[in-house]
């Protein structure tokens, strides 16, 4: 994994995330196949990306880490037909999008499933496929989230 401040060359491999100090617990959990987010103890807002203080309230509280169920729904998506690098070409077409987790936070991620089955509000569940770079990926599971 990259050190804080380093940049990846993604032309021949999966991009490695740029890890910040605040996000170290998140990435350690991803390596273990767990999905974490933060919640403010003062205002109870879900926080992602990780922060050292709550950006939602004036309390200045230190957010606490919580484990996510990994369940959510598609908030928005795009099917990629022209991948940006060779490593993604073999996977094309693939879907990326914004997932709204049931704990009320969002994650930009890859979404596995047939492109024609993708739709806003479709239910998804996190998975951690074996890859050279551990990243959370979501899979379609069927059903919809009530609005």
C-alpha positions as CSV (number, residue, x, y, z in Angstrom):
1,X,0.0,0.0,0.0
2,X,1.2,3.5,-0.7
3,X,2.6,5.7,2.1
4,X,0.8,8.9,2.9
5,X,1.3,11.4,0.1
6,X,2.6,8.9,-2.6
7,X,0.8,8.5,-5.9
8,X,0.2,5.3,-7.8
9,X,1.0,4.5,-11.4
10,X,-2.2,2.7,-12.5
11,X,-1.3,1.8,-16.1
12,X,-0.4,-1.8,-15.4
13,X,-1.9,-2.6,-12.0
14,X,-4.9,-1.7,-9.9
15,X,-4.6,1.7,-8.3
16,X,-3.5,1.7,-4.7
17,X,-5.5,4.1,-2.5
18,X,-3.8,7.3,-1.2
19,X,-3.9,6.6,2.5
20,X,-4.3,9.5,5.0
21,X,-3.6,9.3,8.7
22,X,-7.3,9.7,9.5
23,X,-8.1,6.7,7.2
24,X,-5.6,4.2,8.5
25,X,-8.2,2.2,10.6
26,X,-10.5,2.1,7.5
27,X,-7.8,0.6,5.3
28,X,-6.6,-1.9,8.0
29,X,-10.2,-3.1,8.3
30,X,-10.6,-3.5,4.5
31,X,-7.5,-5.8,4.5
32,X,-9.4,-7.9,7.0
33,X,-12.6,-7.9,4.9
34,X,-14.5,-5.5,7.1
35,X,-16.0,-2.1,6.2
36,X,-15.7,0.8,8.7
37,X,-17.1,4.3,8.9
38,X,-17.2,7.0,11.6
39,X,-20.1,8.4,13.6
40,X,-20.0,11.6,15.6
41,X,-20.8,11.0,19.3
42,X,-22.3,14.5,19.6
43,X,-24.6,14.9,16.6
44,X,-24.8,11.1,15.6
45,X,-24.0,11.9,11.9
46,X,-22.3,9.2,9.8
47,X,-18.9,10.4,8.5
48,X,-17.0,9.3,5.4
49,X,-14.3,10.0,4.3
50,X,-12.7,9.7,7.8
51,X,-11.9,12.9,9.7
52,X,-10.3,13.7,13.0
53,X,-13.2,15.9,14.0
54,X,-16.8,16.0,13.0
55,X,-17.4,18.2,10.0
56,X,-21.2,18.2,10.6
57,X,-21.5,19.9,13.9
58,X,-19.9,22.6,16.1
59,X,-19.1,20.2,19.0
60,X,-15.6,19.5,17.9
61,X,-16.1,15.8,18.8
62,X,-13.7,13.0,17.8
63,X,-15.7,10.6,15.6
64,X,-15.9,7.0,16.7
65,X,-15.3,4.0,14.3
66,X,-18.2,1.7,13.7
67,X,-18.5,-1.4,11.6
68,X,-20.9,-1.2,8.7
69,X,-23.3,-4.0,7.8
70,X,-22.1,-3.5,4.2
71,X,-25.6,-3.4,2.9
72,X,-26.9,-0.5,0.9
73,X,-28.4,0.7,-2.3
74,X,-27.2,2.3,-5.5
75,X,-27.5,6.0,-5.4
76,X,-25.9,6.7,-8.8
77,X,-23.8,4.7,-11.3
78,X,-22.0,4.7,-14.6
79,X,-21.1,1.8,-16.8
80,X,-17.5,2.1,-18.1
81,X,-17.0,0.9,-21.7
82,X,-13.7,2.6,-22.3
83,X,-11.5,1.9,-19.3
84,X,-8.7,4.3,-18.3
85,X,-5.9,1.7,-18.2
86,X,-4.9,-1.8,-19.3
87,X,-5.6,-3.4,-16.0
88,X,-9.3,-2.4,-16.3
89,X,-9.6,-3.3,-20.0
90,X,-10.1,-7.1,-19.3
91,X,-13.0,-6.2,-16.9
92,X,-14.8,-3.9,-19.3
93,X,-17.7,-3.1,-19.3
94,X,-17.8,-2.6,-15.6
95,X,-19.9,-0.4,-13.3
96,X,-18.8,2.2,-10.8
97,X,-21.0,4.3,-8.7
98,X,-22.0,5.8,-5.4
99,X,-23.5,3.4,-2.9
100,X,-25.6,4.7,0.0
101,X,-25.0,2.4,3.0
102,X,-27.8,1.6,5.4
103,X,-26.0,3.5,8.1
104,X,-26.5,6.7,6.0
105,X,-23.1,7.2,4.5
106,X,-21.8,7.0,0.9
107,X,-19.0,5.2,-0.8
108,X,-17.8,5.5,-4.4
109,X,-17.0,2.0,-5.5
110,X,-17.2,-0.7,-8.2
111,X,-20.5,-2.5,-8.4
112,X,-20.5,-6.0,-9.7
113,X,-23.4,-7.2,-11.8
114,X,-24.6,-7.1,-15.4
115,X,-24.7,-3.5,-16.7
116,X,-28.3,-4.0,-17.9
117,X,-29.4,-4.9,-14.3
118,X,-28.0,-1.7,-12.7
119,X,-30.6,0.8,-11.5
120,X,-30.9,3.5,-8.8
121,X,-32.2,2.0,-5.5
122,X,-31.2,-1.5,-6.3
123,X,-29.9,-3.3,-3.2
124,X,-26.2,-4.2,-2.9
125,X,-23.9,-5.9,-0.4
126,X,-20.2,-5.4,0.1
127,X,-17.7,-8.0,-0.8
128,X,-13.9,-8.1,-0.7
129,X,-12.6,-9.9,-3.9
130,X,-9.1,-11.3,-3.8
131,X,-7.0,-8.7,-5.8
132,X,-3.5,-7.4,-5.6
133,X,-5.0,-4.3,-3.9
134,X,-7.7,-4.9,-1.4
135,X,-10.8,-2.7,-2.1
136,X,-14.4,-3.0,-1.1
137,X,-16.7,-3.9,-4.1
138,X,-20.5,-4.1,-4.0
139,X,-22.7,-6.8,-5.6
140,X,-26.3,-6.6,-6.7
141,X,-28.5,-8.6,-4.4
142,X,-32.0,-7.8,-5.7
143,X,-34.9,-5.8,-4.1
144,X,-35.2,-2.1,-3.7
145,X,-34.9,0.4,-0.9
146,X,-38.1,2.2,-0.1
147,X,-37.9,6.0,-0.6
